[in-house]
Amino acid sequence: MSSPVASQSNVLQEPVLKSAISKAARHLMPMLVLLYFVAFLDRTNVGFAEEALRMDRGVSDGAFALGAGIFFIGYALFEVPSNLLLKKFGARFWLARIAITWGIVAAAFAFTTDDTMFIVLRFLLGVTEAGLFPGIIMFLADWFPNKVRVAMFAIFYLAQPLSQMLGAPLSGGLISFGDTVTPWEGWQVMFFGEGVLAIIAGIVAAFLLINNPQQAKFLNEDEKTALLAVMDKENTVRTQDGPTGIWRAMGSWKVWYFTIIYFCLQIAVYGTTFYLPQQVSNLIGQKVGWQVGLVAGIPWFVGLFACYYFGKHANTVLRRRNWGTWFFIATGLFILGSGWAGANNQPILGILFITLAVASFLTVGPITWAYPTAFLTGTAAAAGIGMINSLGNLGGFVAPIMRTSINAAVPTDSGVWGIISLGVFAFLAAAMLFCTKYFRAAKADAFLETVPAD
C-alpha cells in the first residue's frame, strides 16, 4: 500500500490539481487582499491624524498611544469567538459582516471629540475587526495544500504593502483635500472616506467569496475531486499530528510557542507602522501630508516585491526556517539602523533602513504562519490560529506604549531609544524560529519534501 506522503506527491504533480489551485487563487485572492487592504488601512491611518487630533481635539500623546494600542485589546478578546463563529456561519457571511461593522466604526472616527471618544472608538474598531486576519488564514489553510500555502499567505500579505503604498498617499491626499476643498477638517474626511470603503468591500465580499471547494462553481468536477482529495489527506495528517478540539489547541505548547514569535513580530510591525508617517516627517523635515505620504509609501513598495518573491519560493522546511530566521534578524538590525539614522540626522539612510525593515517583517509574516497551519485543523485551527493572532497582536498594544514610555524616560529629539526597543524583540523571534529545527517535524511538512522545490 502506498504511503499518504507518496500519494500526496503524485496528486500534487497532477495538472488537474494545478489547474484547481490556479483557479482558486484567481477567484479568491483578489477579494481577500482587498479586505485586508482596507482593514490594515483603517487600523493604521491614525498615524496620519496624530498631530491634527492633538491640535483640533486635544487628544494627548498618552491617549493617542493608549488608543493606538487598545485596538488590540478588543481584537484579542473577540478573536477566538469570531473564528469559531466563522466556522459555524461560513467565511462568506462572516468576513463580510466583519468588514461592514468595522467600516461603520472606522467612519465614526470623523466625529471624534476628545480623548475618551478616541480610545473607545479604537477599542470598538478592534472588537469589530476581530477574526478577519485569522479567519482568512484558516480559510486559506482549508483551500490550499501546504506546498503552496506560504505563496498564498504571501499574496494575502501583499495587502499590507499595498495599503501603505497606496494608502499612505491616499490618506495624505484625503487630508490635503479635506483641508483645502471641503468645509470639514482633512483628518475627518480621511477617516470617513476610508471607513465607507470598508463597508463597500464587505458588501462585495458577500457576493464573491466561496466557503469551500465543494461549492465552487468555477471548478469542474475533476478539479474539485483533486483539490478535495489532497486537502482531505492533509487534514487527516494534521488531525493525527496536532491537538483536537478547542481547549487542547489553546493549551498546546506549540500554539503558545508560535504565539510568542508572533507577538515579537507584531511589536516590530506596529511599533514601526503607527509612527512611520511621523518618523518620515522628522527625517525629511516636512509636515505630514501629501509629500510625507509619498515617501512613507516607498518602504511598502519595496516590501511588496520581497514578500511575494520569498513567499512564492518558501516551499521547503529548510527555506522556511532559514529564511524566516534571517529575516527576523534583518528586521531587528534595520529598525536599530533607522533609529541611529534619525539620531544622527541622516535622512537618506533613515529611509533606506526603514524600507529594509518593512521588507523584512513583511517577508517573514507568511513564513511564520506556515508552522501552525501545518498541525492545526478543524475547531482546533479556529481556536489555535485565533489565539496566536489575538495574543500575538497584543504586541501592537505593547509597542506604542513601550515606545512612548521609553522616549519619555530617555528623551531625545529623534526618539531613538523608543525605536531601538522595537528591534530587540525581533532577535528573540529569530532565535525561537531557528530552534524549530529541534522540534519533531509536523507530518504535513513531509509533503514539502516529496516534490521539487520549484
Helices and strands as residue ranges (DSSP letters): H 4-12, H 15-44, G 45-49, H 50-57, H 61-89, H 91-108, G 109-111, H 115-129, H 132-143, H 146-157, H 159-165, H 167-180, H 186-208, G 213-215, H 221-241, H 246-251, H 253-273, H 276-284, H 290-296, H 298-313, H 317-343, H 347-370, G 372-374, H 378-392, H 394-409, H 416-434, G 435-438, G 443-449
